[in-house]
Amino acid sequence: MKTAHDIIIAPVITEASIANMHDKKYTFRVADDANKIEIAKAVEEIFQVKVEKVTTITMKSKPRRVRYVAGKTSEWKKAIVKLTADSKTIPFFDSLM
């Protein structure tokens, strides 16, 4: 059985994700086999907030090259979690704004 910390791997900190924080949307890197219901329950359990909506995106691999060695980045799954209007914010992300 997967725990909440197995589902939510890491927060995604980019300019676009920080801009979405004003709308109570938070971006996380999640396990590849996690579904939207599992992601919502994991975020609610870890951060004690109420989740309104979860959007998932599979990030495809991109070609990369270091000097003469060519390769690809790994594929990963991203989840954008929208909190309800009456829910509190996530304290970890408050320090970034």
N, C-alpha and C positions, 0 to 999 in steps of 0.2 A: 504494500500500500504506500502510495506517495504522500509525503507530508507537504505542508504549504511551502516550506523552504525548498523542497525539491521542484516545485512547480515554478515559483518565482525565482529566477536565477540572479538577475541584477537589474538595477534601474538603467534606463537609457538617457544620457545627458547630452542633448544636442540643442542647437538654437531653436529648432522647430518644436522640440518637446518642452523646452522652457517657455516658449510663447503660448503653448496650449495649457499651461498650468493655471493661467488666469481664468480659464473656463472649467477648472477642476478636472482636467484630463491629464492623466499620468501615464508614462510610457515605461514598459518593462520588457526585458528579455525573458522569455519563458521557455519551458521544456517543449520540445518538438511534438510530443504526443499529448499535450494538455489541450483540453477543450475549453470553451468559453465559460461553462458552468464551474469547472474546476478552478479556473483562473479567478473568477469572481469570488468564490468561497475562500481561496488562498489569500487574496488581498484583504478581504473582510477580517479574516482570522489574524493576519500579521499586523495590520495597521488599525484595527478596530474602527472601520469606516463602513458606510453603506454604498454599494456599487449599483449604479443605474444601468450601465451598458458596457459591454466589452467588445472591442473590435480587434481581430487578429489579422496579422499580415505575415506571410512567409517571405523572408528576405532571401532572394536568390544569390548564388555565388557570383563573384565578379573576378575577372582575370587580373592577376597581379604579377609584377615582375620585380625581382631584386637582382640588379645587375644583369647577369646573363641567364639566370634561372627563372623560368616561367612557371606559374602555378595558379591556383584559384583560392579565393577565400571560402570559408565554410558557409553553408546555408544555416539560417537560424530563424526562429519565430519571434515576432514582436507582438505585444499586446498593448493597446491603448485603452485604458480604463477610465470611464467617466463616472464621477461620484454624484450622488444625489445633491440637490440644492441645500438640504438641511444637514448634510454630513459635514464633519470637520475636515480640515485639510490634513495632508500627511506631513508631519514635522520635518522629516528628512529633506523634502523638497523645498520647504519654506526658507531654508538657509541659502538656496540657490537664486531666489528671486530678488 
